Amino acid sequence: MNSKYHVGIGMTSQRTRDRLITRLEEKGIRNERVLEAMRMTPRHLFVDEALASRAYEDTALPIGHKQTISQPYVVARMTEAIIRDGIPNKVLEVGTGSGYQGAILAALIKDVYTVERVEPLYQQARRRAMELGLRNIRFKLSDGAWGWESYAPYDAIVVTAAPKEIPEALVEQLDENGRLVIPVGRTSEVQDLLLLHKTKDGIVKERLDGVSFVPLIQGSV
């Protein structure tokens, strides 16, 4: 990542970022690789300039188009879950949004594929990735519920919006022994963050946390 984008001042300084990492550790995030990726990724560049002073708070923030940049704790929790038993080589992200989760994944994983249904967010995230020198992310404007079949199977899939039920297409695009981390729920107030492990004998499901994500909406716009 280009170093000129790392350094901020005041509320975007490294000291401010370090305080966020301390909060994540206090909440139970333990993986040092995840913490370092969060420390080095300039979250203030993924939000509107007017919100830059809040970028390192542990909270979700609006990014327009009825979407949000996820709470740092949840980004860390989801990332930690898919690398718990080793670093995957190829990961699909469903719901590019601001591009922040993808940037965290790109700092850890060889190949990241990401799909976004809202064209302005898709274009903006692509520009940010280019400016930050993130060359290992491929972007697609598409309905996330369909995944990105042409590059399947994936070692892991991270979903950053909540469907009412787990899309079967995403399970099918997981490689054997792959992991899917996804929020599932019928309302934004009551959702379960689930980790699915695909084995030769079937799917093993684990609840990680209670979360609140925007809904996964089908169809591009």
N, C-alpha and C positions, 0 to 999 in steps of 0.2 A: 504494500500500500504506500502510495506516495507520501513522504514524510511531511510535505507542506500542508497536507490536510489533517495531520494528527494534532497539531498544536493549536489550542485556543487560548483565550485570555478570560479573566474573570470567571463567569459562570460556565464557561466551556473549557476551563484549564485542566491540565492533567491532575491537579490536586482535587478538583471537583469530581473528575472521573474516578479517582482513587476512593473517594468517599462512597460512591455508588458501589464499587467492588466490595468495600467493607460491609455495606448493607446486604449485599447478595450473600456474602459469607455468613452473616448473622442469621439469614433466613434459611441456610442449609445448603447452599451451592458449594460443592467441594472440589469439583474437577478443575485443576489448575489451568489446563488448556482452555477451557471455556472461560474462566475468569480473565485470563490474559487476552483472549480475543475480545471480550467485552471491554476490557481496559483500553485496548489500542484502537477500537473502532469509534470514530467520531460521530456519536449519535446526533449531535447538534446539526450536522449536515443533512440529516434525514427528516428534519422537521422544518416547518415554515420559520423564517428568520424571526418572526415575532414571538415564537415559542422557544427560541434557542436557549434562553435563560433557564428553561424548565427541562431541558433535554436529559439531564442526568438525575432527575427525580425518578424514583421507582414507581412510575405511573404510566398508563397509556395516554397518548395525546392524539388529537384529531389531525388528520392529514388531508381532509377534504373528501368529497364524493362519498360521504357517510362511512368512511373507513378510518382506522386508527393505526398508529404505530404501537406495537404491543408493549406492555409493561416489561422492563428489563428482566425482572425476576422470572417471568413466564418464558421469555426468550431463552434465558439461561437454563431453565428447567427442561424445556423441550430439547434444547441442544444437548444437554447432559444426558438425557434419556437415550438418544440415538447413538451416542458414542460410548455408552456405559460398558459395553463388552468389546470395545475396539473401534478404531476410526474407520467408517465406511469409505469406499472409494467414490461412489456415485449416489447422489442424493437428489430427490425431487422435492421442491418446495411448491406448495399449492397456495397461491395468494401472495404475490410479490409485495403488494402494498408499497410502502416507502422504499423497500429494498434493504432495510436494516437487518432483518433476520437472515436474508440471503448473504449479506456481507459477513455476518458472524459465521455462517456455514462455510463461506469461501475461505475464511482464515484457517479453517481446520481440515477441509475436505478437498480432494483433488478435483472433482467435477461436480458442479452444482447446476441443476436445471430448475427453472422457475417459471410459473405460469401466472398470468394476471388477466382478469376479464375487463378491467377499466382502462381504456386506452391512455388517458392522460397520466395515470399512475405508472403504467407500463413504460411509457416514453421517458418519464422523469427518472424512474429507477434505472433504466438503461444508461441515461446520461450520467447519473451519479456513479455507477459502477465504472464507466470509462474514465471519469475524472479521478477516481480513487485507484485506478490501475488494477481493478479486479477482473482479470482476464479469464478466470476459470468459471464464469457464470454464463449460461446461455438462457436467453429470455424468449418467451412465447406469449403472444396475445391470444388467450383461449379461456374456455370454461374450465375452471379448476377441477370440477367433479369428474371430468373425463381424463384428468392427468395429462401425460405426454407419452403416449404409447410407443412412439417410434424409437425412443431411447430406453425403453424398459428392457429388462427388469432393473429395478433400483435396489441398492443395499438398504436404503432408508427413505421414507417419505415424511415430510413435515407439513402439516396443514395448519394454516393460520386464520381460518374462518370456520365457523361451526355449522356443520350440516345437522339435520334432524336425525339422520342415520348414517352409518359409515358407507360411503360410496363403494360398491363392489368393484368398480373399475380400478380403484386405487389399490385394493387388496390384491387384485390380479396382477398389477404391475410391480408388486414386491417380489424380489428374488427369494428363494428358499433361505430361511434364516434371517430374512429382512425384518426391519422394524418400521412401524407406522405410528407416529404420534399425532393425535388429532383431538380437538375439542368436540364434544357431541352433546347436543341438547336442543330442546324444542323452544326454549326462550333464552334470551341473553342473560337472564338472572340465574338460571339453573343449568349449568353445563359441567360435564365431567371431562377432564383431560385424561385421555386414554393412551396407553402404550400397547400396541398389538405386535406380537412376535410370531412370524410365520414359520412354522416348522413342518417337517414332512408328515407329521401326524395331525396337523390342523393349526388353528389360531389360538395362541395363549394371550389372554387379555388382562391388563393390569390398570387399575385406576391410580393416577399420579396425584391429582389435585382437583379442587373445584376452581373453575375459571369463568370469565365472561368475555366472549369474543363476538364480533359482528357475525351475522349469519353468512353461510356459504350459499351464494345465489347463483343459480344456473343461467347460462347464456352470457355472451360477451355484449358489451355496450359501446 
